[in-house]
Amino acid sequence: MTTNLLSGGQLVVAALRAHRVDMAFGVAGESYLEVLDALFDAPEIRLVTCRQEGGAAFMAEAYGKLTGKPGVLLVTRGPGACNASIGIHTAFQDSTPMVVLVGQVARHQIDREAFQEVDFRKMFAPLAKWVAQIDMAERVPELINQAFQVATSGRPGPVVLALPEDMLRDHSAAAVVGPYRPVRAHPGAADLTEMRRLLAEAERPIMLVGGGGWDDRACQNITKFAEANQLTVCCSFRRQDIVDNRSPPLSAISAPERAPPSSRGSRRRTSCWPSARESAKSPRNPIR
């Protein structure tokens, strides 16, 4: 816990340290110079400086996807945030944890059409899991901690925090806490009992797998579950590798998004094992 008098920029970096961030990606901008100055004094955080914010966003998204830890992205306001938006949207759709720090105009300039001013709450509302602006230096640790919690808990995704440049120069003795502790949802005993009942009564059950967060162990477990219960498996779009393609239960379905109904049948490739008719004839083993 840190309670020294620090600038808003120093508090941002202190919070990143508390959450054990070891790498960040970005393009330098004058709207968050205080954060860059503080990062100079944090050698344990490697800052990868990129040529363009779109590339930095995809690097942060890839980092989050490969490590399971939030990819940290730093960009400046206006065009910097716009360039990064495609990578942020990718993280949202792929359930990748990200924490995005965006420089913002000074607080007294907000809503006055200042240079490159954008209302990031409105801009990123449909692209991110949560968007906020830190208007007081003393709230930096609180909101960054909340950002990491939201980005990693439940269905992971990107969180965007706007940092007014004058706030980053204010000083505060706010306490910095960390690291974050992701909260994972899981079915209760009653839910599992109901699932067993429904599965036992089903005539031609099929299991659809998709989404993010799959590791090797989870993929192996879901395959064993499908094999034990003789379930046909379908993998969702861009998730065809969750179940080994050589595994008997796999039904690999690949259909282009937004294709008109008349074209989907001709462009879909389906490989089912066992078939629905075979599943109906074969007795299933108990759930394991």
N, C-alpha and C positions, 0 to 999 in steps of 0.2 A: 504494500500500500504506500502511495506517495502523496504527501501533503505539502510539498514545497510550493512556493509562489512561482507559477509557470505561466508562460504566454499560452494563448489558445493553440498556436501551432505546436508548441512543446507538449501540451496536453494530448494533442492528437497522436503524436509519436509515442508518448509515454503509454497511451492506451493500446497502441499497436504492439508495443513491447509486452505489455501485460497479457495480451492475448496471443503471445508467442508467434507473432508474424515474423517470418524469416526472409520473405521476398515480396516485393511489390513492383507493379508495372505502371508506366505512365509517360506522359509528355509534359515537360516543364511548362508552367504558365505563371504569369505575374500575379494571378489572383490567389495563389496559395504559396507564396514565397516563404512565409513563416514555417510552413510544414517542411518545405525543402531544406531550409536552414537547419531545422531540428533533426531531419534525417541524416544530415552530415555528421551529427554527433551520435548517431546510432549505427555503428558499423556492423552490428549483427543483423540488420535489415538490409538486404541487397536490393537496391533500386535499379530496375532495368529500364533505361530510358529508350523510348522508341521514336521512330520517325513520325508516326501518325497514330492518333488515338484509336482508330479501328483495330490496328494491329495490336496495340497494347491491351485493348479489351478482350480480344481473342486469346492473347497470351494468358491473361488473368483467368479467363474461362477455362482454358486448357489446364492451368495449374490447379484450379478447384476441382475439375473433373478427375484428374489423375491422382491427386493427394487426398481428396475428401475434405481438405481445409479450405476456408474461404480465400478465393483469389482476390487480392487487394489491388484496386485500380485508382490512380490519381490523374485527373484531367482538369483542364481549365474550363471556364464557363463558355456559353454560346456554342461556337463551332466545335470546340473540343468535346463538349458533352454530346453534341449531335453526331460527331464522328464515332463516338464510343457506343452510341445507342444500339447499333446492330449486334455488337458482342453482348451487350446487356440483355437484349431480347433473346438471343440464343441461350444465354444462361437461364433465363426465365422458362423457356420452353423445354430445356434439357434438365431442369431441376439442379442446376449447378450453384453451389454457394459462392457468392461474391459480395464484397463490400466495396462500394464505389464512392470515392470522395471527390466532390466537384467544387472547384472554386466558384465563388459567387460575388456579385457586386457588393459594395459596402451597404450596411443596413439602412443608412439614411437615403440611399439612392434607389431602394427597391420601390417598384411601381411608378418610377419616373422615366421609364424607357432609357435607362442608363446604357452605356456601351456594352453590347453583347449580353444584355440582361434577358434571362429566361426564367419563367416560373417553373422550376424543376418538379414541383409537386404535380403540376398538371401534365408536364411533358412526359414524365416517367411513370405516371400512374398506371397505364396499361402495359408497361414494359418491365416493371420490377415488382418484387414482392412487397416492398415497403419503401416509402420515400419520406424524408424529413429534412428540415433545415435547422442547424444549430445556431441560435441567435445569441446565446450567452456562453462565455468561456467556461463558466462553472458547470455547465451541463454537457461539456464535451465527453468526459468519461462515461456519464450515464447513457448518453445516446449512442456512443460507439459500442458500449457493452450491449445495448439493446440491438444494435445492428448485427453484431456477431451472433447473438442469440436467435434473432429472426432468420438470418441467412442460413443457419445450420439446423434449426429445429423443424419438426414436422416434415413437410415437403421442402427441401432446400431450394434456395433461389437467390437472386441478386437483391441487394439493398442499396439505396442511393442516399447519401447525405450531402447536402449543400453546405458549404463553409463560407459565409460572408468574410471578405478579406479583412475588414476592420475588427471583426470578432477575433480573428486569429492573432491580432496584436494586443488584445486585452489580456490582463493577468488575473489569475485566480489560484487559490490554494485547494482546489477540488481534489478529493481523494480518487486515485486511479485504482481500479480493481480488475481482477481477471485471474485465470483465463475463463473463457466462455464454457458452458456446459450444455451441449445439445440435448434437446428433449425429443425423445422418440415415441411415437404412438405405437400401440400394439393391441391386438384383439384380446378381450378378456376371456375367461373360461367359458362363460355362457355363450359368447360368440362362436367359439370353437366347437362347442357342443352342437349348436344350431347348424354350423357348416357341415359337420359330420352327418347330421340327420338329412340335410338337403342333398348331400352328395350320395348318400346311400339310397335315396329314393329316386334319384335322377336316372333317366333312361339312356340318354346320350350326352353325358357331361363333357364340356370342353373348357379348357383353362386358357385365359388370355393373360400374357405377361408383358410388362413394359415399364416405362418410367426409368428413373435414375436410381443410383445408390446400390447397384448390383456389384458384389465382389465375387471372387471365384467360389468361395464357400457357399454363398447364397445361390449361385447358379447351380452348383452341384446338388444342393438340398432340394431345390424346386424340381430338378430333373428326377431325383430319387422319389419325390412325392408323386410326380406324374406317373412314373413307371409302376410304383406300388399300387396305384389306384387305376391303372390302365386309362389314363386321361389323354385325350388328344390335346395338344398344346398349340396355340397360335401366338406368334410374337408380333407386337405392334410395330408400327412404322419406325424404321431405323433402330430397331432393337432385336434384329433377327439372330444375334449371337448370344442372347441370354441363355438359351438352351442349345447345346451342341447340335449342329445340323446333322450329325451322324446318329443322333439318338432317336430311337423308334418313336417316342411320343410327339416329335416335332411336326408341326404343320406350319410350314413357312409361307406366309402370305405376304405378298408384296404388291401394293396397289398405289398408284400415284395419288397424291392429295389433290383435292379439288377437281378430279376428273369427272366429266359428266356421267350420269348413270348409264347412258347407252354405251360408253367406252370402257367402263370398268370391267365388265365381264371379259372382254377380249384381251385386256392388258394385264389381268391378274394372273399370277402364277401361284398355284397351290399344290402343296405336297403333303398329304395327310397320312398319318400312321398312328393308331389304326383308323380305318374309316369309321364314319358314324354308324354304318350298318354293322360292321364287325364289332364295334364297341357295344352295340345293343345285344349282340348274341353272346358275347363273352362275359362270364362272371367276373366281377371285380374283387380284388383283394381288399381287406379292411384298410382303413386309413392308417398310415404310419407316421 
